[in-house]
Amino acid sequence: MKKFIYLVTITVFISFSVKSQNTPWLSNSNGIYYDTLHVSINIPTPNNPMEFSLFGKQIIYGKNATLMFGDTANTSAGWGEYGIEYNYNGGQGGLNFWKPYGNSYDNAVKNWILFLKDDGRVCIGTYKAKDGYLLTVAGGINAREVLVTADAGADFVFEKGFQLKSLPELENYVKTNKHLPDIPSADDMKKNGLKTGEFQIKLLQKIEELTLYVIKQQKEIEELKSKLSKK
Protein backbone atom coordinates (compact mmCIF):
# COMPACT_ATOMS: atom_id res chain seq x y z
CA MET A 1 0.00 0.00 0.00
CA LYS A 2 1.41 3.36 -0.99
CA LYS A 3 2.11 5.91 1.75
CA PHE A 4 1.04 9.41 0.85
CA ILE A 5 2.25 12.70 2.26
CA TYR A 6 -0.49 15.29 2.09
CA LEU A 7 1.67 18.23 3.17
CA VAL A 8 -0.36 20.74 1.18
CA THR A 9 -3.71 19.40 2.41
CA ILE A 10 -2.62 19.34 6.06
CA THR A 11 -1.33 22.90 5.80
CA VAL A 12 -4.63 24.06 4.30
CA PHE A 13 -6.76 22.57 7.05
CA ILE A 14 -4.54 23.81 9.87
CA SER A 15 -4.43 27.33 8.51
CA PHE A 16 -7.88 27.75 6.99
CA SER A 17 -10.45 29.96 8.73
CA VAL A 18 -13.94 30.86 7.47
CA LYS A 19 -14.29 34.60 6.92
CA SER A 20 -16.52 36.87 4.92
CA GLN A 21 -15.80 36.88 1.16
CA ASN A 22 -14.84 40.56 1.29
CA THR A 23 -12.57 40.46 4.34
CA PRO A 24 -8.82 41.05 3.77
CA TRP A 25 -6.32 38.26 3.65
CA LEU A 26 -5.36 36.99 7.09
CA SER A 27 -2.11 35.40 8.20
CA ASN A 28 -1.13 32.90 10.85
CA SER A 29 2.36 34.51 11.01
CA ASN A 30 4.00 31.45 9.42
CA GLY A 31 3.82 32.73 5.85
CA ILE A 32 0.35 31.26 5.31
CA TYR A 33 -2.36 33.69 4.13
CA TYR A 34 -6.05 32.90 3.74
CA ASP A 35 -9.56 34.18 3.31
CA THR A 36 -12.88 32.40 2.91
CA LEU A 37 -12.07 30.42 -0.22
CA HIS A 38 -8.35 30.81 -0.80
CA VAL A 39 -5.05 29.80 0.76
CA SER A 40 -1.61 31.19 -0.03
CA ILE A 41 1.90 30.31 1.13
CA ASN A 42 4.50 33.12 1.16
CA ILE A 43 2.30 35.37 -1.02
CA PRO A 44 0.61 38.11 1.08
CA THR A 45 -1.74 39.32 -1.71
CA PRO A 46 -2.29 36.56 -4.28
CA ASN A 47 -4.78 36.82 -7.12
CA ASN A 48 -8.24 36.09 -5.77
CA PRO A 49 -9.19 33.62 -8.55
CA MET A 50 -6.42 31.33 -7.33
CA GLU A 51 -7.71 28.93 -4.72
CA PHE A 52 -4.17 27.97 -3.71
CA SER A 53 -0.97 29.90 -4.34
CA LEU A 54 2.68 29.12 -3.65
CA PHE A 55 5.79 31.24 -3.86
CA GLY A 56 9.33 29.99 -3.41
CA LYS A 57 10.71 26.47 -3.28
CA GLN A 58 8.40 23.79 -1.96
CA ILE A 59 9.21 20.13 -1.38
CA ILE A 60 7.20 17.03 -0.72
CA TYR A 61 9.59 14.34 0.35
CA GLY A 62 9.59 10.74 1.49
CA LYS A 63 9.38 7.42 -0.31
CA ASN A 64 6.41 7.50 -2.71
CA ALA A 65 5.59 11.08 -1.71
CA THR A 66 2.55 11.88 -3.83
CA LEU A 67 0.39 14.71 -5.11
CA MET A 68 -3.17 13.64 -5.94
CA PHE A 69 -5.54 15.20 -8.47
CA GLY A 70 -9.28 14.56 -8.57
CA ASP A 71 -12.44 15.66 -10.33
CA THR A 72 -15.15 17.70 -8.62
CA ALA A 73 -16.19 14.54 -6.77
CA ASN A 74 -13.54 12.45 -5.06
CA THR A 75 -13.34 8.70 -5.50
CA SER A 76 -14.65 6.22 -2.97
CA ALA A 77 -11.09 5.54 -1.86
CA GLY A 78 -10.45 9.26 -1.45
CA TRP A 79 -7.29 9.21 -3.52
CA GLY A 80 -8.27 11.23 -6.56
CA GLU A 81 -8.08 10.27 -10.22
CA TYR A 82 -4.37 10.86 -10.89
CA GLY A 83 -1.23 10.93 -8.82
CA ILE A 84 2.33 12.21 -9.32
CA GLU A 85 4.91 10.62 -7.07
CA TYR A 86 8.62 10.10 -6.74
CA ASN A 87 8.99 6.35 -7.07
CA TYR A 88 12.10 4.28 -6.47
CA ASN A 89 11.60 0.87 -8.01
CA GLY A 90 14.33 -1.73 -8.40
CA GLY A 91 17.11 0.85 -8.27
CA GLN A 92 15.42 3.02 -10.91
CA GLY A 93 14.11 6.24 -9.37
CA GLY A 94 11.99 8.84 -11.11
CA LEU A 95 8.76 10.80 -11.28
CA ASN A 96 5.82 8.46 -11.80
CA PHE A 97 2.47 9.62 -13.22
CA TRP A 98 -0.12 7.01 -12.21
CA LYS A 99 -3.81 6.32 -11.55
CA PRO A 100 -4.54 5.33 -7.95
CA TYR A 101 -6.67 2.37 -6.95
CA GLY A 102 -10.33 3.30 -6.74
CA ASN A 103 -10.50 5.66 -9.73
CA SER A 104 -13.93 6.00 -11.26
CA TYR A 105 -12.97 4.73 -14.73
CA ASP A 106 -11.89 1.12 -14.34
CA ASN A 107 -11.29 0.71 -10.59
CA ALA A 108 -7.72 -0.45 -11.13
CA VAL A 109 -4.19 0.74 -10.48
CA LYS A 110 -2.34 2.00 -13.55
CA ASN A 111 1.31 2.55 -12.76
CA TRP A 112 3.91 4.05 -15.09
CA ILE A 113 1.48 5.93 -17.33
CA LEU A 114 4.49 8.22 -17.68
CA PHE A 115 7.79 7.70 -15.86
CA LEU A 116 10.51 10.36 -15.97
CA LYS A 117 13.69 8.66 -14.80
CA ASP A 118 16.41 10.37 -12.80
CA ASP A 119 18.91 9.88 -15.65
CA GLY A 120 16.68 11.77 -18.12
CA ARG A 121 15.19 8.78 -19.91
CA VAL A 122 11.41 8.55 -20.42
CA CYS A 123 9.21 5.47 -20.07
CA ILE A 124 5.56 5.01 -21.04
CA GLY A 125 3.74 2.00 -19.60
CA THR A 126 6.84 0.69 -17.82
CA TYR A 127 9.65 1.74 -15.49
CA LYS A 128 12.24 -0.44 -17.26
CA ALA A 129 14.10 1.76 -19.72
CA LYS A 130 15.92 0.05 -22.58
CA ASP A 131 19.66 0.57 -22.33
CA GLY A 132 20.93 3.00 -24.93
CA TYR A 133 17.52 4.57 -25.63
CA LEU A 134 15.99 7.80 -24.30
CA LEU A 135 12.37 6.62 -24.80
CA THR A 136 10.91 3.21 -23.95
CA VAL A 137 7.25 2.46 -24.71
CA ALA A 138 5.52 -0.71 -23.50
CA GLY A 139 2.91 -0.83 -26.24
CA GLY A 140 2.10 0.47 -29.70
CA ILE A 141 2.67 3.97 -31.03
CA ASN A 142 0.25 5.66 -33.43
CA ALA A 143 1.73 8.56 -35.41
CA ARG A 144 1.03 10.39 -38.65
CA GLU A 145 4.70 10.47 -39.56
CA VAL A 146 8.03 9.37 -38.12
CA LEU A 147 11.32 10.89 -39.26
CA VAL A 148 14.34 8.63 -38.84
CA THR A 149 17.68 10.35 -39.29
CA ALA A 150 19.99 8.14 -41.38
CA ASP A 151 23.77 8.18 -41.19
CA ALA A 152 24.18 6.31 -44.48
CA GLY A 153 22.26 5.03 -47.48
CA ALA A 154 22.50 2.03 -49.80
CA ASP A 155 23.67 3.68 -53.03
CA PHE A 156 27.03 1.91 -52.67
CA VAL A 157 25.29 -0.94 -54.51
CA PHE A 158 25.53 1.09 -57.72
CA GLU A 159 29.19 1.95 -57.28
CA LYS A 160 31.82 0.31 -59.47
CA GLY A 161 33.43 -2.60 -57.72
CA PHE A 162 30.35 -3.69 -55.78
CA GLN A 163 30.35 -7.47 -55.68
CA LEU A 164 26.84 -8.65 -56.54
CA LYS A 165 26.28 -12.30 -55.76
CA SER A 166 25.43 -14.47 -58.71
CA LEU A 167 21.93 -15.94 -58.69
CA PRO A 168 23.26 -19.47 -57.99
CA GLU A 169 25.26 -18.08 -55.02
CA LEU A 170 22.15 -16.31 -53.75
CA GLU A 171 20.07 -19.45 -54.16
CA ASN A 172 22.55 -21.53 -52.15
CA TYR A 173 22.69 -18.90 -49.39
CA VAL A 174 18.90 -18.77 -49.07
CA LYS A 175 18.60 -22.56 -49.01
CA THR A 176 21.21 -22.80 -46.27
CA ASN A 177 20.26 -19.84 -44.06
CA LYS A 178 16.54 -19.37 -44.81
CA HIS A 179 16.93 -15.58 -45.10
CA LEU A 180 18.57 -13.02 -47.39
CA PRO A 181 22.21 -11.97 -46.95
CA ASP A 182 22.65 -8.98 -44.59
CA ILE A 183 19.10 -9.41 -43.29
CA PRO A 184 18.58 -10.78 -39.75
CA SER A 185 16.86 -14.13 -39.35
CA ALA A 186 13.35 -14.40 -37.94
CA ASP A 187 14.74 -15.77 -34.66
CA ASP A 188 17.16 -12.86 -34.39
CA MET A 189 14.31 -10.38 -35.00
CA LYS A 190 12.22 -11.98 -32.25
CA LYS A 191 15.12 -11.92 -29.82
CA ASN A 192 16.66 -8.50 -30.50
CA GLY A 193 13.96 -6.57 -32.34
CA LEU A 194 14.66 -4.28 -35.31
CA LYS A 195 16.41 -0.94 -35.54
CA THR A 196 14.05 0.89 -37.88
CA GLY A 197 16.58 3.15 -39.62
CA GLU A 198 19.18 0.43 -40.12
CA PHE A 199 16.59 -2.10 -41.31
CA GLN A 200 15.05 0.30 -43.83
CA ILE A 201 18.48 0.85 -45.36
CA LYS A 202 19.04 -2.92 -45.57
CA LEU A 203 15.71 -3.33 -47.35
CA LEU A 204 16.65 -0.53 -49.75
CA GLN A 205 19.95 -2.30 -50.43
CA LYS A 206 18.07 -5.46 -51.38
CA ILE A 207 15.77 -3.47 -53.70
CA GLU A 208 18.80 -1.91 -55.40
CA GLU A 209 20.46 -5.34 -55.73
CA LEU A 210 17.24 -6.68 -57.23
CA THR A 211 17.30 -3.78 -59.70
CA LEU A 212 20.78 -4.82 -60.80
CA TYR A 213 19.61 -8.42 -61.27
CA VAL A 214 16.71 -7.20 -63.42
CA ILE A 215 18.98 -4.98 -65.52
CA LYS A 216 21.42 -7.85 -66.01
CA GLN A 217 18.68 -10.26 -66.99
CA GLN A 218 17.19 -7.73 -69.42
CA LYS A 219 20.56 -7.41 -71.13
CA GLU A 220 20.77 -11.20 -71.44
CA ILE A 221 17.26 -11.27 -72.89
CA GLU A 222 18.18 -8.61 -75.46
CA GLU A 223 21.29 -10.58 -76.44
CA LEU A 224 19.22 -13.73 -76.95
CA LYS A 225 16.70 -11.81 -79.05
CA SER A 226 19.53 -10.44 -81.17
CA LYS A 227 21.01 -13.90 -81.74
CA LEU A 228 17.63 -15.37 -82.61
CA SER A 229 16.87 -12.59 -85.09
CA LYS A 230 20.10 -13.34 -87.00
CA LYS A 231 19.20 -16.95 -87.56
C-alpha positions in Angstrom: 0.0 0.0 0.0 1.4 3.4 -1.0 2.1 5.9 1.7 1.0 9.4 0.9 2.2 12.7 2.3 -0.5 15.3 2.1 1.7 18.2 3.2 -0.4 20.7 1.2 -3.7 19.4 2.4 -2.6 19.3 6.1 -1.3 22.9 5.8 -4.6 24.1 4.3 -6.8 22.6 7.1 -4.5 23.8 9.9 -4.4 27.3 8.5 -7.9 27.8 7.0 -10.4 30.0 8.7 -13.9 30.9 7.5 -14.3 34.6 6.9 -16.5 36.9 4.9 -15.8 36.9 1.2 -14.8 40.6 1.3 -12.6 40.5 4.3 -8.8 41.1 3.8 -6.3 38.3 3.6 -5.4 37.0 7.1 -2.1 35.4 8.2 -1.1 32.9 10.8 2.4 34.5 11.0 4.0 31.5 9.4 3.8 32.7 5.9 0.3 31.3 5.3 -2.4 33.7 4.1 -6.1 32.9 3.7 -9.6 34.2 3.3 -12.9 32.4 2.9 -12.1 30.4 -0.2 -8.3 30.8 -0.8 -5.1 29.8 0.8 -1.6 31.2 0.0 1.9 30.3 1.1 4.5 33.1 1.2 2.3 35.4 -1.0 0.6 38.1 1.1 -1.7 39.3 -1.7 -2.3 36.6 -4.3 -4.8 36.8 -7.1 -8.2 36.1 -5.8 -9.2 33.6 -8.6 -6.4 31.3 -7.3 -7.7 28.9 -4.7 -4.2 28.0 -3.7 -1.0 29.9 -4.3 2.7 29.1 -3.7 5.8 31.2 -3.9 9.3 30.0 -3.4 10.7 26.5 -3.3 8.4 23.8 -2.0 9.2 20.1 -1.4 7.2 17.0 -0.7 9.6 14.3 0.3 9.6 10.7 1.5 9.4 7.4 -0.3 6.4 7.5 -2.7 5.6 11.1 -1.7 2.5 11.9 -3.8 0.4 14.7 -5.1 -3.2 13.6 -5.9 -5.5 15.2 -8.5 -9.3 14.6 -8.6 -12.4 15.7 -10.3 -15.2 17.7 -8.6 -16.2 14.5 -6.8 -13.5 12.5 -5.1 -13.3 8.7 -5.5 -14.6 6.2 -3.0 -11.1 5.5 -1.9 -10.4 9.3 -1.5 -7.3 9.2 -3.5 -8.3 11.2 -6.6 -8.1 10.3 -10.2 -4.4 10.9 -10.9 -1.2 10.9 -8.8 2.3 12.2 -9.3 4.9 10.6 -7.1 8.6 10.1 -6.7 9.0 6.3 -7.1 12.1 4.3 -6.5 11.6 0.9 -8.0 14.3 -1.7 -8.4 17.1 0.8 -8.3 15.4 3.0 -10.9 14.1 6.2 -9.4 12.0 8.8 -11.1 8.8 10.8 -11.3 5.8 8.5 -11.8 2.5 9.6 -13.2 -0.1 7.0 -12.2 -3.8 6.3 -11.6 -4.5 5.3 -8.0 -6.7 2.4 -7.0 -10.3 3.3 -6.7 -10.5 5.7 -9.7 -13.9 6.0 -11.3 -13.0 4.7 -14.7 -11.9 1.1 -14.3 -11.3 0.7 -10.6 -7.7 -0.4 -11.1 -4.2 0.7 -10.5 -2.3 2.0 -13.5 1.3 2.5 -12.8 3.9 4.1 -15.1 1.5 5.9 -17.3 4.5 8.2 -17.7 7.8 7.7 -15.9 10.5 10.4 -16.0 13.7 8.7 -14.8 16.4 10.4 -12.8 18.9 9.9 -15.6 16.7 11.8 -18.1 15.2 8.8 -19.9 11.4 8.6 -20.4 9.2 5.5 -20.1 5.6 5.0 -21.0 3.7 2.0 -19.6 6.8 0.7 -17.8 9.6 1.7 -15.5 12.2 -0.4 -17.3 14.1 1.8 -19.7 15.9 0.1 -22.6 19.7 0.6 -22.3 20.9 3.0 -24.9 17.5 4.6 -25.6 16.0 7.8 -24.3 12.4 6.6 -24.8 10.9 3.2 -24.0 7.2 2.5 -24.7 5.5 -0.7 -23.5 2.9 -0.8 -26.2 2.1 0.5 -29.7 2.7 4.0 -31.0 0.3 5.7 -33.4 1.7 8.6 -35.4 1.0 10.4 -38.7 4.7 10.5 -39.6 8.0 9.4 -38.1 11.3 10.9 -39.3 14.3 8.6 -38.8 17.7 10.4 -39.3 20.0 8.1 -41.4 23.8 8.2 -41.2 24.2 6.3 -44.5 22.3 5.0 -47.5 22.5 2.0 -49.8 23.7 3.7 -53.0 27.0 1.9 -52.7 25.3 -0.9 -54.5 25.5 1.1 -57.7 29.2 2.0 -57.3 31.8 0.3 -59.5 33.4 -2.6 -57.7 30.4 -3.7 -55.8 30.3 -7.5 -55.7 26.8 -8.6 -56.5 26.3 -12.3 -55.8 25.4 -14.5 -58.7 21.9 -15.9 -58.7 23.3 -19.5 -58.0 25.3 -18.1 -55.0 22.2 -16.3 -53.8 20.1 -19.5 -54.2 22.5 -21.5 -52.2 22.7 -18.9 -49.4 18.9 -18.8 -49.1 18.6 -22.6 -49.0 21.2 -22.8 -46.3 20.3 -19.8 -44.1 16.5 -19.4 -44.8 16.9 -15.6 -45.1 18.6 -13.0 -47.4 22.2 -12.0 -47.0 22.7 -9.0 -44.6 19.1 -9.4 -43.3 18.6 -10.8 -39.8 16.9 -14.1 -39.4 13.4 -14.4 -37.9 14.7 -15.8 -34.7 17.2 -12.9 -34.4 14.3 -10.4 -35.0 12.2 -12.0 -32.2 15.1 -11.9 -29.8 16.7 -8.5 -30.5 14.0 -6.6 -32.3 14.7 -4.3 -35.3 16.4 -0.9 -35.5 14.1 0.9 -37.9 16.6 3.2 -39.6 19.2 0.4 -40.1 16.6 -2.1 -41.3 15.1 0.3 -43.8 18.5 0.8 -45.4 19.0 -2.9 -45.6 15.7 -3.3 -47.4 16.7 -0.5 -49.7 20.0 -2.3 -50.4 18.1 -5.5 -51.4 15.8 -3.5 -53.7 18.8 -1.9 -55.4 20.5 -5.3 -55.7 17.2 -6.7 -57.2 17.3 -3.8 -59.7 20.8 -4.8 -60.8 19.6 -8.4 -61.3 16.7 -7.2 -63.4 19.0 -5.0 -65.5 21.4 -7.9 -66.0 18.7 -10.3 -67.0 17.2 -7.7 -69.4 20.6 -7.4 -71.1 20.8 -11.2 -71.4 17.3 -11.3 -72.9 18.2 -8.6 -75.5 21.3 -10.6 -76.4 19.2 -13.7 -76.9 16.7 -11.8 -79.0 19.5 -10.4 -81.2 21.0 -13.9 -81.7 17.6 -15.4 -82.6 16.9 -12.6 -85.1 20.1 -13.3 -87.0 19.2 -17.0 -87.6 
